[in-house]
Amino acid sequence: MGTSNDLHSLLKVAREIRSDVPTKPAPPKAEYSVSSKVVPQELVIEARPYIQEIAKQINGSYEHGWFYACLVMMRRLMETLLIECFENEGCSSAITNPDGDYVGLSNIISKSESGHHISFSRHAPKKMKRIKRHADNSAHNRWYTASRTEVDELVSPFQILINELIEISELST
């Protein structure tokens, strides 16, 4: 067993080491956009917090000119809301594999098109495919360049689609 002198010596050395080690300030807290350019706040204001968070990141990435990120996050929100729709309608088994994992977005969109599980508007699957195509290019095509113009062209169909998905999933009150 050590003596109290040993403990005091050890604490003294620890303090000396601590004073010699430079400290870094904590990274600044992320600031999220309060704009509503891509996803109007009124669409998600009553939605679950994770839906609101994705919407903030979509709007923030657009506002900062990070169009690749914006498109990928638009895809994520669409996919998340589609899953919520299937779950709300009690037919999530239609979009899961035998292990219980959700299938890919292409398969979810195909199930959405069939009309067997959920009744989406006539143009919703077309909008889903269009958004997915642009987002997939943004994430996976190394020669692809995402632009403000491209995102701007998707904003209106995306907003209409997201509104529909939120209504079907009953995520708003």
C-alpha positions as CSV (number, residue, x, y, z in Angstrom):
1,M,0.0,0.0,0.0
2,G,1.2,3.5,-0.7
3,T,1.6,6.2,1.8
4,S,-0.2,9.5,1.8
5,N,3.1,11.1,0.7
6,D,3.0,8.9,-2.4
7,L,-0.5,9.9,-3.1
8,H,0.3,13.6,-2.7
9,S,3.3,13.2,-5.0
10,L,1.2,11.5,-7.6
11,L,-1.5,14.2,-7.5
12,K,1.2,16.9,-7.8
13,V,2.6,15.2,-10.9
14,A,-0.9,14.9,-12.3
15,R,-1.6,18.6,-11.8
16,E,1.7,19.5,-13.5
17,I,0.9,17.3,-16.5
18,R,-2.5,18.8,-16.7
19,S,-1.1,22.4,-16.7
20,D,1.4,21.4,-19.5
21,V,-1.3,19.9,-21.8
22,P,-2.8,22.6,-24.0
23,T,-6.6,22.7,-24.0
24,K,-8.7,23.1,-27.0
25,P,-11.9,25.0,-26.9
26,A,-15.1,22.9,-27.5
27,P,-16.2,23.1,-31.1
28,P,-19.0,25.7,-31.7
29,K,-22.5,24.4,-31.4
30,A,-24.0,23.8,-34.8
31,E,-26.3,26.5,-35.9
32,Y,-29.3,25.4,-37.9
33,S,-31.1,27.3,-40.5
34,V,-34.4,28.9,-39.5
35,S,-35.2,29.4,-43.2
36,S,-37.9,27.5,-44.9
37,K,-36.7,27.5,-48.5
38,V,-36.9,23.8,-49.1
39,V,-39.0,22.5,-46.2
40,P,-41.4,25.1,-44.9
41,Q,-41.4,25.0,-41.1
42,E,-45.2,24.9,-40.9
43,L,-45.0,21.5,-42.6
44,V,-42.9,19.9,-39.8
45,I,-43.6,22.1,-36.8
46,E,-45.8,19.5,-35.2
47,A,-43.9,16.5,-36.5
48,R,-41.6,14.3,-34.4
49,P,-38.3,15.9,-33.4
50,Y,-36.2,13.8,-35.7
51,I,-38.3,14.9,-38.7
52,Q,-37.8,18.5,-37.6
53,E,-34.1,18.0,-37.3
54,I,-33.8,16.6,-40.9
55,A,-35.8,19.5,-42.2
56,K,-33.5,22.0,-40.4
57,Q,-30.5,20.3,-42.0
58,I,-32.1,20.3,-45.5
59,N,-32.8,24.1,-45.2
60,G,-29.4,24.8,-43.6
61,S,-27.5,22.9,-46.3
62,Y,-29.4,24.8,-49.0
63,E,-28.8,28.1,-47.3
64,H,-25.0,27.4,-47.1
65,G,-24.8,26.2,-50.7
66,W,-24.1,22.6,-49.8
67,F,-26.4,21.2,-52.5
68,Y,-25.0,17.6,-52.5
69,A,-25.9,17.4,-48.8
70,C,-29.2,19.1,-49.4
71,L,-30.2,16.5,-52.0
72,V,-29.1,13.6,-49.9
73,M,-31.0,14.9,-46.9
74,M,-34.1,15.4,-49.0
75,R,-33.9,11.8,-50.0
76,R,-33.5,10.8,-46.3
77,L,-36.6,12.8,-45.3
78,M,-38.6,11.2,-48.1
79,E,-37.5,7.7,-47.2
80,T,-38.1,8.2,-43.5
81,L,-41.6,9.6,-44.2
82,L,-42.4,6.7,-46.6
83,I,-41.5,4.2,-43.9
84,E,-43.7,6.2,-41.4
85,C,-46.6,5.9,-43.9
86,F,-46.3,2.2,-44.2
87,E,-46.0,1.8,-40.4
88,N,-49.0,4.1,-39.9
89,E,-51.1,2.0,-42.3
90,G,-50.1,-1.2,-40.5
91,C,-48.3,-2.6,-43.6
92,S,-44.6,-2.2,-42.7
93,S,-44.2,-5.9,-43.4
94,A,-44.6,-5.0,-47.1
95,I,-41.3,-3.1,-47.0
96,T,-39.2,-5.3,-44.8
97,N,-37.1,-8.4,-45.6
98,P,-37.4,-11.7,-43.8
99,D,-34.9,-10.5,-41.2
100,G,-37.1,-7.5,-40.4
101,D,-34.9,-4.9,-42.0
102,Y,-36.3,-2.3,-44.3
103,V,-35.7,-2.8,-48.0
104,G,-34.0,-0.2,-50.1
105,L,-35.8,3.0,-51.2
106,S,-36.3,1.7,-54.8
107,N,-38.3,-1.2,-53.5
108,I,-40.3,1.0,-51.1
109,I,-41.1,3.3,-54.0
110,S,-42.2,0.3,-56.1
111,K,-44.5,-0.8,-53.2
112,S,-45.8,2.8,-53.1
113,E,-46.6,2.7,-56.8
114,S,-48.6,-0.5,-56.6
115,G,-51.4,1.1,-54.6
116,H,-51.9,-2.2,-52.7
117,H,-50.8,-0.9,-49.4
118,I,-51.2,2.8,-49.4
119,S,-53.1,5.1,-51.7
120,F,-50.8,7.9,-52.7
121,S,-51.7,10.6,-55.1
122,R,-51.3,9.8,-58.8
123,H,-48.0,11.8,-59.2
124,A,-46.4,11.0,-55.9
125,P,-44.4,7.9,-57.1
126,K,-43.1,9.9,-60.1
127,K,-41.9,12.7,-57.7
128,M,-40.3,10.1,-55.4
129,K,-38.3,8.6,-58.3
130,R,-37.2,12.0,-59.5
131,I,-36.0,13.1,-56.1
132,K,-34.3,9.7,-55.5
133,R,-32.5,9.9,-58.9
134,H,-31.1,13.4,-58.1
135,A,-30.1,12.5,-54.6
136,D,-28.5,9.2,-55.7
137,N,-26.4,11.1,-58.3
138,S,-25.4,13.6,-55.6
139,A,-24.3,10.8,-53.3
140,H,-22.8,8.2,-55.7
141,N,-21.8,9.8,-59.1
142,R,-18.3,11.2,-58.9
143,W,-18.8,13.3,-62.0
144,Y,-22.1,14.8,-61.0
145,T,-22.3,18.4,-59.9
146,A,-25.3,19.4,-57.7
147,S,-26.4,22.9,-58.2
148,R,-28.8,25.5,-56.7
149,T,-30.8,25.4,-59.9
150,E,-31.3,21.7,-59.7
151,V,-32.5,21.9,-56.1
152,D,-34.7,24.8,-56.9
153,E,-36.4,22.8,-59.6
154,L,-37.1,20.0,-57.0
155,V,-38.4,22.3,-54.2
156,S,-42.0,22.5,-55.3
157,P,-42.6,18.8,-56.1
158,F,-40.6,17.9,-52.9
159,Q,-42.8,20.2,-50.7
160,I,-46.0,18.7,-52.2
161,L,-44.7,15.2,-51.7
162,I,-43.5,15.8,-48.1
163,N,-46.9,17.4,-47.2
164,E,-48.7,14.3,-48.6
165,L,-46.4,11.9,-46.7
166,I,-46.8,13.8,-43.4
167,E,-50.5,13.7,-43.8
168,I,-50.6,9.9,-44.6
169,S,-48.2,9.1,-41.8
170,E,-50.3,11.2,-39.5
171,L,-47.1,12.8,-38.1
172,S,-48.9,16.2,-37.7
173,T,-51.7,16.8,-35.4
